[in-house]
């Protein structure tokens, strides 16, 4: 009985760890992709979103949504880690920019 309980606890802790890792991986990739898109905002949406997709791909994730509002980039990234695929949204742009 005790072995079964410990096995269940271990499985829950392992699953929670995978969720946290997947979320952090997606968050980091979303931040970097949004910065890349904001850097290319003056060259147009196609170029900016292409840069975001390249950065996200290098992080082992993929861009689900990318948009520009002036100089502000809004990017959503999906990361697959085990059975979990969290989506994280990040925004980047110059200080004081209003989308």
C-alpha positions as CSV (number, residue, x, y, z in Angstrom):
1,X,0.0,0.0,0.0
2,X,2.8,2.4,0.9
3,X,4.7,1.6,-2.3
4,X,1.6,2.4,-4.4
5,X,1.1,5.7,-2.5
6,X,4.7,6.7,-3.1
7,X,4.4,5.7,-6.7
8,X,1.4,7.9,-7.2
9,X,3.0,10.8,-5.4
10,X,6.1,10.4,-7.5
11,X,4.0,10.4,-10.7
12,X,2.2,13.6,-9.7
13,X,5.4,15.4,-8.8
14,X,7.0,14.3,-12.1
15,X,3.9,15.5,-14.1
16,X,4.0,18.9,-12.3
17,X,7.7,19.2,-13.1
18,X,7.0,18.6,-16.7
19,X,4.3,21.2,-16.8
20,X,6.6,23.8,-15.2
21,X,9.4,23.0,-17.6
22,X,7.1,23.3,-20.6
23,X,5.7,26.6,-19.4
24,X,9.1,28.1,-18.8
25,X,10.4,26.9,-22.1
26,X,7.5,28.4,-24.0
27,X,7.8,31.6,-22.0
28,X,11.4,32.1,-22.8
29,X,10.9,31.3,-26.5
30,X,7.9,33.7,-26.6
31,X,9.9,36.5,-25.1
32,X,12.8,36.0,-27.5
33,X,10.5,35.7,-30.5
34,X,8.7,38.9,-29.5
35,X,12.0,40.8,-29.2
36,X,13.1,39.5,-32.6
37,X,9.7,40.6,-34.1
38,X,9.9,44.1,-32.5
39,X,13.5,44.5,-33.8
40,X,12.2,43.9,-37.3
41,X,9.0,45.9,-37.0
42,X,10.2,48.8,-39.2
43,X,10.8,46.3,-42.0
44,X,7.2,45.2,-42.0
45,X,5.1,42.4,-40.6
46,X,6.3,39.7,-42.9
47,X,9.9,40.3,-42.1
48,X,9.2,40.7,-38.4
49,X,7.1,37.6,-38.1
50,X,9.7,35.7,-40.1
51,X,12.4,36.6,-37.6
52,X,10.1,35.6,-34.7
53,X,9.5,32.2,-36.4
54,X,13.2,31.6,-36.9
55,X,14.0,32.4,-33.3
56,X,11.1,30.3,-32.0
57,X,12.2,27.4,-34.2
58,X,15.8,27.7,-32.9
59,X,14.3,27.3,-29.4
60,X,12.4,24.1,-30.4
61,X,9.0,25.8,-30.4
62,X,6.7,27.3,-33.0
63,X,4.9,30.6,-33.5
64,X,1.2,30.2,-33.4
65,X,0.3,33.9,-33.8
66,X,2.3,37.0,-34.7
67,X,1.1,40.5,-35.1
68,X,2.4,44.1,-35.2
69,X,0.7,47.2,-33.9
70,X,3.0,50.0,-34.8
71,X,6.3,49.1,-33.3
72,X,4.9,46.7,-30.8
73,X,5.1,43.0,-31.6
74,X,2.6,40.5,-30.1
75,X,3.7,36.9,-30.5
76,X,2.1,33.6,-29.2
77,X,4.4,30.6,-29.1
78,X,3.6,26.9,-28.5
79,X,6.1,24.5,-27.0
80,X,5.7,20.7,-26.9
81,X,7.3,19.0,-23.9
82,X,6.1,15.5,-23.2
83,X,2.3,15.4,-23.4
84,X,2.0,19.1,-22.6
85,X,1.8,21.9,-25.2
86,X,1.4,25.3,-23.5
87,X,0.9,28.5,-25.4
88,X,2.5,31.6,-24.1
89,X,1.9,35.2,-25.3
90,X,4.6,37.9,-25.2
91,X,4.7,41.5,-26.3
92,X,7.8,43.6,-27.0
93,X,8.4,47.1,-28.3
94,X,10.2,50.3,-27.5
95,X,9.5,52.0,-24.2
96,X,6.5,54.3,-24.2
97,X,5.1,52.8,-27.4
98,X,1.3,52.5,-27.4
99,X,-0.2,49.6,-29.5
